[in-house]
Amino acid sequence: MNHLFKLTLLCTALSGCVGENLGVGEWKSIYIDGPQICFTVDKSDVLTRYVLSSTQGGEYKVLAVTDHDSLSYPDTCINIELTPGYIYQASYTMNKVNYRYSFFIDNDRHITELGGWE
């Protein structure tokens, strides 16, 4: 019984944190300039998936989404008017790596990055 407990403890320690590799992604900023949002401006990057969402008035909204595309700059940019006063989340896959980014837009349209620290 003691060996089983040690084996379980060892497997847990080697596997890392729960949820660590479930596709949540690394933290990586996106380019935001008014209504234009670019997931990358590097022409060598390939964007294959993105979701831009927000919770507004208690309702979860998906604002933009694509999946299984192979987009290169300038097609990695979208034009979408974001409402000030809300938090936005982006999840995307670029060069086969999952990324995430969240930010807040205040009423003066200043953008504040949220999280990302390790």
C-alpha atoms as one frame of an Amber mdcrd trajectory, in Angstrom:
protein
   0.000   0.000   0.000   2.846   2.365   0.848   4.438   1.730  -2.571   1.154
   2.516  -4.326   0.900   5.851  -2.469   4.512   6.751  -3.386   3.921   5.790
  -7.033   0.773   7.935  -7.167   2.597  10.867  -5.580   5.514  10.508  -8.020
   3.192  10.382 -11.062   1.358  13.488  -9.858   4.614  15.383  -9.336   5.935
  14.449 -12.783   2.729  15.312 -14.599   2.679  18.974 -13.461  -0.294  21.090
 -12.493  -3.801  20.020 -13.361  -4.926  21.914 -16.467  -1.403  22.975 -17.341
  -1.404  21.449 -20.820  -5.075  21.512 -21.714  -4.688  24.011 -24.553  -5.134
  27.164 -22.485  -1.973  28.539 -24.025   0.940  30.769 -23.300   0.488  34.490
 -22.698   1.164  36.557 -25.829   0.014  40.086 -26.611  -1.939  41.028 -29.703
  -1.805  44.339 -31.591  -4.819  46.600 -31.005  -5.247  49.942 -32.780  -8.793
  51.269 -32.677 -11.054  48.817 -34.480  -8.113  46.850 -35.917  -6.893  43.793
 -34.012  -3.927  41.817 -35.326  -2.933  38.501 -33.830   0.458  38.958 -35.525
   2.071  41.405 -37.934   4.913  39.040 -38.855   4.383  37.676 -42.378   6.179
  34.428 -41.480   3.601  33.540 -38.773   0.654  31.296 -39.624  -2.574  31.819
 -37.678  -4.864  28.773 -37.698  -7.462  29.577 -35.034  -8.766  32.475 -32.975
 -11.629  33.358 -30.680 -12.261  36.872 -29.368 -14.867  37.048 -26.615 -16.215
  39.174 -23.782 -18.816  39.051 -21.041 -21.040  42.096 -21.343 -24.116  42.771
 -19.237 -23.798  39.291 -17.727 -23.901  37.672 -21.171 -20.951  35.805 -22.709
 -20.410  36.924 -26.307 -18.160  35.474 -28.985 -17.232  38.492 -31.091 -15.010
  36.874 -33.724 -13.993  33.297 -34.419 -12.243  31.220 -37.055 -10.894  27.692
 -37.069  -8.708  25.620 -39.384  -7.528  28.503 -41.550  -3.944  29.218 -42.524
  -3.770  32.984 -42.331  -0.702  35.156 -42.816  -0.387  38.911 -42.312  -2.376
  41.038 -43.244  -5.114  38.385 -43.018  -4.206  37.891 -39.345  -5.977  41.204
 -38.648  -9.682  41.782 -38.125 -11.709  44.966 -37.874 -14.168  44.962 -35.022
 -15.478  47.779 -32.858 -14.912  46.933 -29.197 -17.151  48.567 -26.597 -15.269
  50.463 -23.869 -15.764  49.410 -20.262 -15.406  45.669 -20.783 -12.821  42.925
 -20.460 -11.952  40.983 -23.614 -10.291  37.601 -24.003  -8.445  36.266 -27.026
  -7.423  32.675 -27.559  -5.514  31.769 -30.687  -3.186  29.254 -32.297  -0.212
  30.520 -34.229   2.584  28.377 -35.632   0.932  25.374 -33.920   1.240  26.972
 -30.453  -1.778  28.006 -28.361  -1.784  31.534 -26.957  -4.089  33.639 -24.811
  -4.460  37.326 -24.047  -6.941  39.379 -22.046  -7.336  43.118 -21.790  -9.631
  45.873 -20.583 -10.683  48.942 -22.585 -11.618  51.935 -20.424 -14.015  54.704
 -21.429 -11.125  56.767 -22.821 -10.218  53.748 -25.019  -6.985  53.090 -23.135
  -6.069  49.409 -23.122  -4.868  47.675 -19.980  -3.334  44.215 -20.272  -4.732
  41.782 -17.678  -2.693  38.904 -16.297   0.018  37.150 -18.195   2.491  37.161
 -15.356   3.905  33.845 -14.297
